[in-house]
Amino acid sequence: MSTGRRICVLVSLFLLFSFISGCGEKNQPSALRAKEQVIRYNICAEPKTLDPAKANGVPEATVMLQLFDGLTRYDANQQIQPAMAESWQISQDGLTYTFKLRDAKWSNGEPVTARDFVYSWLRALAPETASEYAYQLFYIKGAEEYNSGKGKKEDVGVKALDDKTLQVVLRAPAPQFLGLTSYMTYYPVYRKNVENNDKWFTDPKQYVCNGPFKMVSWEHNQKITLEKNPYYWDEKNVKLNRLEIYLIESLQTGFTMFRSNQLEMQNEVAVQELKSLQGSKELLIVPDASIDYYQFNLSRKPFNDARVRKALAMAIDRNQIVKYILQAGQKPAYAFVPYGMAGVEEKDYRQVGGDLFKEDIETAKKLLAEAGYPDGKGFPKITLLYNNNENIHKVAQAVQQMWKKNLGIEVALQNVEWQVYLDRQAQQDFDITRTAWSPDYLDPMTFIDLFVSNGGNNNTGWSHPTYDRLVSEANSTGDQKTRMEAMHKAEKILMDHMPVMPIFFYTHPVLIKENIKGVITPSFGTYADFKYAYVE
């Protein structure tokens, strides 16, 4: 999801002091916190936005998962379960989905209706909304045409048959569509809020939602406080009274707070702490079907030359990065789609597809010389952009050194805060930028459709008509064999042209106290789901 994704940065000494020296409820013993049912959780970043139509990062998705329910929701076994939709029917041709909504309310007590979903989806598609994730709705008939300005919103295939019945007509069968209805771009928003206050998503007092929790405060760059939503349809199964989501960008500061019992859970672990945590019951390493990769800006020389891109991709040692720097079971990435995506007959897509390139320093040198830069001579000064994160910084330093040693190339490093990082990527203001991607749903297409021409999250400037055709072919059939074959072919083209350079496939190290139970830590989409969480 998103551009996204695994983040955390350094904070000022003032904030460090204020967090660690806090008193009162922050230092309450665990027995008292269990009685109060409060969890303090650090996601390591300030969300850029909490507007479902405009968000595109994992930190944002994690916060909103606690605040919203889509038509469906994934459970602890990564199976789709009814949420706002209590049931649904799919037509025999796989084109028409009819969702029956349950009796549910917004956090202000007003009913949620099928018309709320129609309004919200059309808003995400509206050209003026400029949603980077609008393409996730393009499975719906007429959606892409409306978003591009070539069609009318009245022709989009989503309709409220009555207050409790939502009908969706797809342009082609899409086995992944049901899973998408759990994703943030598909969340309903409260229409009166949106139309009366263009800053509604920044004001906790105005923030109306329909999920397990509601927002009561947002101390920017410090903490978002959520409380149990009394109007939630499944309120009886929500055990927490309060969830405090900390936005501390320094992994080390968060680790110190965790050790001093000022946090019950932290999303990520600094690599220098992993060795000391081995064997600890407070370290949880979760499977994570995500990829860390570098994007090239093809509008800038020398990255408009595929030989340069491939030389850079072939001249680093990924095994050294995962073994000696990351140290949490990550895998070197020699293709784009990670392990964990089911292909034909439930076979793992990546295992079937195998590696699509290899490391080869001699070939990399040859390619660079053919491009006009023998031994790196004459290669322009370039900068690698990445978000502030201790672990990502260490990887960037290693890549910098490998490119210098193996190719004679000098690369400057530039790290910036999360929101600036996302903005610069969207504006294509970079030479090379580190990115990560977490799947929005459990299908390889969540990775493959990133790089269609002019795609909302394609920040490389790369375009390839055959690639586009193969993605369209995969999205035009419900036959899984045909879909997977098309996606494998498309992925090979992507790696042959190398507009993006895979680095590693993730795992997800999490710090969590032993008495925290019921937290769902998915391998995709978000960091954690606290709907069923509690303090023992």
ZAMARGU-4260 file (C-alpha; in steps of 0.2 Angstrom, whole numbers, plus 5000, padded with zeros to 4 digits):
<rodrens>
0) 5000/5000/5000 | 5005/5014/4996 | 5019/5023/4993 | 5024/5018/5008 | 5030/5011/5019
5) 5041/5006/5033 | 5046/5022/5042 | 5053/5030/5058 | 5064/5045/5061 | 5075/5055/5073
10) 5066/5068/5084 | 5073/5083/5093 | 5081/5081/5110 | 5067/5091/5117 | 5054/5078/5112
15) 5065/5064/5118 | 5066/5072/5135 | 5048/5076/5136 | 5043/5058/5131 | 5055/5049/5143
20) 5053/5060/5158 | 5034/5060/5157 | 5025/5055/5173 | 5007/5051/5178 | 4997/5039/5167
25) 5013/5035/5156 | 5021/5026/5171 | 5006/5017/5178 | 5009/4999/5182 | 5003/4986/5170
30) 4989/4979/5182 | 4981/4996/5182 | 4983/4998/5163 | 4975/4981/5161 | 4960/4987/5172
35) 4958/5002/5161 | 4961/4993/5145 | 4973/5005/5137 | 4987/5001/5124 | 5001/5013/5119
40) 5007/5010/5102 | 5021/5018/5092 | 5019/5019/5073 | 5034/5029/5071 | 5027/5043/5060
45) 5015/5058/5058 | 5002/5053/5046 | 5001/5064/5031 | 4982/5064/5030 | 4968/5054/5038
50) 4956/5057/5023 | 4953/5039/5016 | 4952/5046/4998 | 4969/5054/4999 | 4979/5043/5010
55) 4992/5032/5003 | 5004/5026/5016 | 5005/5012/5029 | 5005/5023/5044 | 4989/5032/5038
60) 4981/5016/5034 | 4985/5009/5051 | 4977/5023/5060 | 4962/5023/5049 | 4959/5004/5051
65) 4955/5008/5069 | 4943/5022/5064 | 4934/5014/5049 | 4925/4998/5043 | 4924/4995/5025
70) 4911/4983/5017 | 4923/4969/5022 | 4938/4967/5035 | 4952/4954/5035 | 4953/4943/5051
75) 4968/4936/5060 | 4969/4922/5047 | 4970/4934/5033 | 4952/4929/5027 | 4939/4941/5021
80) 4925/4943/5034 | 4909/4953/5033 | 4910/4971/5041 | 4898/4984/5035 | 4891/4972/5023
85) 4883/4958/5033 | 4882/4948/5016 | 4884/4949/4998 | 4879/4940/4981 | 4890/4939/4966
90) 4882/4936/4949 | 4886/4921/4939 | 4897/4931/4927 | 4907/4939/4941 | 4902/4957/4936
95) 4888/4962/4948 | 4891/4962/4967 | 4876/4966/4978 | 4880/4970/4996 | 4867/4970/5010
100) 4873/4982/5023 | 4870/4979/5042 | 4862/4991/5054 | 4876/5002/5058 | 4880/5020/5064
105) 4892/5033/5062 | 4902/5039/5078 | 4889/5053/5080 | 4875/5041/5081 | 4868/5043/5063
110) 4865/5028/5052 | 4877/5023/5039 | 4868/5019/5022 | 4872/5013/5005 | 4872/5031/4999
115) 4887/5035/5010 | 4897/5022/5000 | 4891/5028/4983 | 4896/5046/4988 | 4913/5041/4996
120) 4918/5031/4981 | 4913/5044/4968 | 4922/5057/4978 | 4938/5047/4978 | 4936/5045/4959
125) 4932/5064/4956 | 4946/5072/4946 | 4946/5087/4958 | 4950/5075/4973 | 4966/5070/4965
130) 4967/5054/4974 | 4983/5044/4970 | 4974/5028/4974 | 4959/5032/4963 | 4965/5018/4952
135) 4960/5005/4965 | 4942/5009/4960 | 4945/5006/4942 | 4938/4989/4943 | 4921/4997/4943
140) 4912/5000/4927 | 4914/5018/4921 | 4926/5023/4936 | 4942/5025/4925 | 4932/5036/4913
145) 4925/5047/4926 | 4942/5049/4934 | 4950/5054/4918 | 4937/5066/4913 | 4931/5056/4899
150) 4915/5050/4907 | 4901/5055/4919 | 4899/5050/4937 | 4882/5044/4933 | 4889/5031/4922
155) 4900/5023/4936 | 4893/5006/4941 | 4889/5009/4959 | 4871/5012/4965 | 4861/5012/4981
160) 4846/5001/4978 | 4840/5007/4995 | 4847/5012/5012 | 4854/4995/5015 | 4858/4988/4998
165) 4873/4993/4987 | 4875/4987/4970 | 4892/4987/4961 | 4895/4983/4943 | 4913/4979/4937
170) 4920/4982/4920 | 4927/4964/4920 | 4928/4949/4932 | 4940/4953/4946 | 4944/4940/4959
175) 4953/4952/4970 | 4938/4965/4971 | 4931/4958/4987 | 4947/4960/4996 | 4948/4978/4990
180) 4932/4983/4998 | 4942/4981/5015 | 4954/4994/5009 | 4955/5013/5015 | 4951/5020/4998
185) 4934/5011/4999 | 4930/5017/5016 | 4914/5027/5018 | 4915/5046/5024 | 4902/5056/5032
190) 4895/5067/5019 | 4890/5082/5030 | 4908/5083/5036 | 4916/5084/5019 | 4904/5096/5012
195) 4904/5108/5026 | 4922/5108/5032 | 4937/5105/5020 | 4948/5102/5035 | 4937/5089/5043
200) 4950/5076/5043 | 4962/5086/5054 | 4950/5090/5068 | 4946/5077/5080 | 4930/5086/5085
205) 4924/5085/5067 | 4931/5068/5063 | 4916/5056/5061 | 4920/5038/5057 | 4911/5021/5058
210) 4925/5009/5065 | 4929/5001/5082 | 4937/5018/5089 | 4934/5036/5087 | 4947/5050/5087
215) 4947/5061/5103 | 4964/5071/5101 | 4978/5073/5089 | 4994/5081/5096 | 5004/5083/5080
220) 5021/5073/5079 | 5017/5066/5096 | 5001/5056/5099 | 4984/5052/5092 | 4972/5046/5105
225) 4957/5035/5101 | 4943/5029/5112 | 4931/5015/5110 | 4917/5020/5098 | 4900/5017/5108
230) 4890/5017/5091 | 4901/5004/5083 | 4890/4989/5076 | 4902/4976/5084 | 4905/4986/5100
235) 4903/4971/5111 | 4918/4963/5104 | 4930/4978/5106 | 4939/4977/5123 | 4950/4992/5123
240) 4944/5008/5131 | 4958/5018/5124 | 4972/5017/5111 | 4986/5029/5111 | 4995/5030/5095
245) 5012/5038/5097 | 5020/5046/5082 | 5038/5045/5088 | 5050/5044/5073 | 5065/5038/5082
250) 5066/5020/5084 | 5079/5021/5098 | 5068/5034/5107 | 5053/5022/5105 | 5064/5007/5111
255) 5069/5017/5127 | 5051/5021/5130 | 5046/5002/5128 | 5060/4997/5140 | 5054/5009/5153
260) 5035/5004/5151 | 5029/5020/5143 | 5024/5010/5127 | 5016/4993/5126 | 5020/4990/5107
265) 5031/4998/5094 | 5030/4995/5075 | 5048/4993/5071 | 5065/4989/5080 | 5081/4997/5077
270) 5093/4984/5070 | 5106/4987/5083 | 5094/4981/5096 | 5089/4965/5087 | 5104/4954/5094
275) 5100/4958/5112 | 5082/4954/5109 | 5085/4937/5102 | 5075/4924/5112 | 5064/4938/5120
280) 5046/4935/5121 | 5044/4954/5118 | 5051/4953/5100 | 5038/4947/5087 | 5044/4944/5069
285) 5029/4944/5058 | 5029/4938/5040 | 5027/4953/5029 | 5023/4952/5010 | 5031/4969/5006
290) 5046/4975/4996 | 5059/4988/4999 | 5066/4995/4982 | 5073/5011/4974 | 5065/5021/4960
295) 5074/5029/4946 | 5068/5046/4939 | 5068/5042/4921 | 5066/5061/4917 | 5083/5064/4923
300) 5100/5059/4915 | 5108/5046/4916 | 5092/5036/4922 | 5084/5038/4905 | 5096/5024/4900
305) 5091/5006/4905 | 5109/5001/4905 | 5113/5013/4919 | 5098/5007/4929 | 5102/4989/4926
310) 5121/4992/4931 | 5116/5000/4947 | 5104/4986/4951 | 5117/4972/4948 | 5131/4980/4958
315) 5125/4978/4975 | 5126/4963/4987 | 5108/4960/4994 | 5113/4945/5004 | 5126/4956/5014
320) 5112/4969/5017 | 5099/4957/5024 | 5112/4946/5034 | 5123/4959/5042 | 5112/4975/5042
325) 5094/4970/5043 | 5096/4954/5053 | 5078/4949/5054 | 5075/4936/5041 | 5073/4947/5027
330) 5076/4940/5009 | 5086/4948/4995 | 5074/4953/4981 | 5078/4948/4963 | 5061/4952/4957
335) 5047/4964/4962 | 5032/4954/4968 | 5036/4947/4986 | 5033/4930/4993 | 5016/4927/5001
340) 5005/4930/4985 | 4995/4915/4980 | 4996/4911/4961 | 4987/4897/4951 | 4981/4883/4962
345) 4987/4892/4978 | 5005/4890/4972 | 5016/4905/4978 | 5017/4917/4964 | 5036/4922/4968
350) 5041/4904/4969 | 5033/4900/4952 | 5041/4916/4944 | 5058/4914/4952 | 5072/4927/4951
355) 5071/4939/4936 | 5089/4946/4937 | 5105/4943/4946 | 5120/4952/4954 | 5134/4953/4942
360) 5148/4966/4945 | 5157/4963/4929 | 5142/4964/4918 | 5137/4980/4928 | 5153/4988/4924
365) 5151/4983/4906 | 5134/4990/4905 | 5140/5006/4913 | 5154/5008/4901 | 5142/5005/4886
370) 5132/5019/4893 | 5147/5031/4892 | 5153/5030/4910 | 5168/5018/4910 | 5173/5015/4929
375) 5161/5028/4933 | 5171/5042/4924 | 5160/5056/4919 | 5145/5050/4929 | 5135/5065/4935
380) 5133/5069/4954 | 5117/5061/4960 | 5107/5060/4976 | 5098/5045/4984 | 5082/5052/4993
385) 5074/5042/5008 | 5064/5045/5023 | 5072/5047/5040 | 5074/5030/5047 | 5089/5022/5056
390) 5087/5006/5047 | 5084/5013/5030 | 5099/5025/5033 | 5111/5010/5036 | 5105/5001/5020
395) 5107/5017/5010 | 5125/5019/5017 | 5129/5001/5012 | 5122/5004/4994 | 5132/5020/4993
400) 5148/5011/4997 | 5144/4996/4985 | 5141/5008/4971 | 5157/5017/4975 | 5168/5002/4976
405) 5160/4992/4962 | 5156/5005/4949 | 5166/5021/4954 | 5150/5031/4956 | 5148/5044/4970
410) 5131/5046/4977 | 5125/5058/4990 | 5113/5053/5003 | 5098/5064/5008 | 5085/5059/5022
415) 5070/5070/5025 | 5054/5068/5036 | 5040/5057/5030 | 5028/5070/5023 | 5041/5079/5014
420) 5047/5062/5007 | 5030/5058/5001 | 5028/5075/4993 | 5044/5074/4984 | 5041/5057/4977
425) 5023/5063/4970 | 5031/5078/4962 | 5045/5067/4955 | 5058/5078/4963 | 5072/5065/4965
430) 5086/5056/4956 | 5084/5040/4965 | 5072/5037/4979 | 5070/5023/4992 | 5052/5016/4992
435) 5043/5002/5000 | 5027/4994/4995 | 5015/4984/5006 | 5000/4975/4997 | 4983/4982/4998
440) 4975/4965/4996 | 4982/4948/4994 | 4985/4947/4975 | 5000/4950/4964 | 4991/4964/4955
445) 4993/4975/4970 | 5011/4976/4965 | 5010/4974/4946 | 4998/4988/4943 | 5009/5001/4951
450) 5019/5004/4935 | 5005/5006/4922 | 5008/5022/4912 | 5003/5038/4922 | 4998/5027/4936
455) 4994/5036/4953 | 5009/5028/4962 | 5021/5027/4947 | 5033/5040/4951 | 5047/5034/4939
460) 5040/5042/4923 | 5042/5024/4915 | 5029/5019/4902 | 5028/5003/4892 | 5013/4999/4880
465) 5016/4980/4881 | 5016/4981/4900 | 5000/4991/4900 | 4992/4978/4888 | 4997/4964/4900
470) 4990/4972/4915 | 4974/4976/4906 | 4973/4958/4900 | 4975/4952/4918 | 4962/4964/4924
475) 4950/4958/4910 | 4947/4940/4915 | 4942/4930/4930 | 4953/4915/4925 | 4967/4914/4937
480) 4979/4905/4925 | 4977/4918/4912 | 4979/4932/4925 | 4995/4925/4932 | 5003/4922/4916
485) 5000/4940/4910 | 5007/4946/4927 | 5022/4936/4926 | 5026/4942/4908 | 5023/4960/4914
490) 5034/4958/4929 | 5048/4951/4917 | 5046/4967/4907 | 5048/4978/4922 | 5064/4969/4928
495) 5071/4970/4910 | 5069/4988/4909 | 5072/4991/4928 | 5064/5008/4932 | 5064/5001/4949
500) 5077/4992/4958 | 5072/4979/4971 | 5082/4978/4987 | 5074/4966/4999 | 5058/4957/5004
505) 5052/4962/5022 | 5049/4954/5038 | 5041/4964/5052 | 5050/4965/5069 | 5038/4971/5082
510) 5040/4975/5100 | 5025/4970/5111 | 5023/4967/5129 | 5018/4949/5134 | 5002/4954/5142
515) 4995/4962/5126 | 4984/4950/5117 | 4972/4949/5102 | 4982/4961/5091 | 4981/4956/5073
520) 4997/4960/5064 | 4994/4957/5045 | 5007/4953/5033 | 5000/4966/5021 | 4991/4983/5021
525) 4993/4989/5039 | 5004/4987/5054 | 4991/4981/5066 | 4973/4979/5069 | 4967/4983/5087
530) 4948/4978/5085 | 4950/4963/5096 | 4965/4968/5107 | 4966/4969/5125 | 4978/4970/5140
535) 4979/4954/5151
</rodrens>
